[in-house]
């Protein structure tokens, strides 16, 4: 039986982490390198690092709690490194909703 609540939380965290990556690369890094505001990367990078770590832990737990295949959990962690990766993985996670 699929743990829908955990799956929803995993998907939600994945989207938040994906947005944090885009903020880091699209806003904070230009502020640092073009605008000379290094604190932007310090703040956005710290938040992103925390979210990435939490997402990796959730993917590991999801292999037992949802359950999802270990290969998908591994792919989810790797995809979180790449911009837009979490958004692509979200489509694969959505397929597990409603399974019994």
C-alpha positions in Angstrom: 0.0 0.0 0.0 1.3 3.5 -1.0 1.9 6.0 1.8 0.2 8.9 0.1 1.0 11.4 2.8 4.8 10.7 2.7 4.7 10.7 -1.1 3.0 14.1 -1.1 5.5 15.5 1.3 8.4 14.1 -0.8 7.0 15.7 -3.9 6.5 19.0 -2.2 10.0 19.1 -0.8 11.4 18.1 -4.2 9.6 21.1 -5.8 10.8 23.5 -3.0 14.4 22.2 -3.4 14.2 22.6 -7.1 13.1 26.2 -6.7 15.9 26.8 -4.3 18.4 25.6 -6.9 17.0 28.0 -9.5 17.1 30.9 -6.9 20.7 30.0 -6.1 21.9 29.8 -9.7 19.6 32.4 -11.2 19.5 35.1 -8.6 22.1 34.6 -5.8 25.1 33.7 -8.0 24.6 36.7 -10.4 24.2 38.9 -7.3 27.5 37.6 -6.1 29.5 37.7 -9.3 27.9 40.7 -11.1 26.6 42.7 -8.2 29.4 42.1 -5.7 27.0 40.8 -3.0 28.5 37.5 -1.8 26.1 37.2 1.1 23.4 36.3 -1.4 25.1 33.0 -2.1 25.9 32.4 1.5 22.2 32.7 2.5 20.7 31.0 -0.6 23.4 28.3 -0.6 22.9 27.4 3.1 19.1 27.1 2.6 19.6 25.1 -0.6 22.1 22.8 1.2 19.7 22.1 4.0 16.8 21.4 1.6 19.0 19.1 -0.5 20.1 17.1 2.5 16.5 16.8 3.7 15.4 15.7 0.2 18.2 13.1 0.0 17.1 11.7 3.4 13.4 11.6 2.4 14.3 9.8 -0.9 16.2 7.1 1.2 13.2 6.8 3.5 10.8 6.7 0.6 12.2 3.4 -0.7 10.6 1.8 2.3 7.8 4.1 3.3 6.1 4.8 0.0 7.6 2.4 -1.3 9.5 3.4 -4.4 12.3 1.5 -6.1 15.8 2.1 -4.8 16.8 3.1 -8.3 14.2 5.9 -8.4 15.4 7.1 -4.9 19.0 7.2 -6.2 17.9 8.9 -9.4 15.9 11.4 -7.3 19.0 12.3 -5.3 21.2 12.6 -8.4 18.5 14.7 -10.2 18.4 17.1 -7.3 22.0 18.2 -8.2 20.9 19.3 -11.6 18.7 22.4 -12.2 15.2 21.3 -13.2 16.0 17.7 -12.1 13.5 17.6 -9.3 10.7 18.8 -11.6 11.4 15.9 -14.0 11.5 13.3 -11.1 8.2 14.7 -9.8 6.5 13.2 -12.9 7.9 9.8 -12.0 6.8 10.1 -8.4 3.3 11.2 -9.4 2.8 7.7 -11.0 2.9 6.2 -7.5 -0.1 8.1 -6.3 -3.2 6.0 -6.0 -1.4 2.7 -6.2 -2.5 0.0 -3.8 
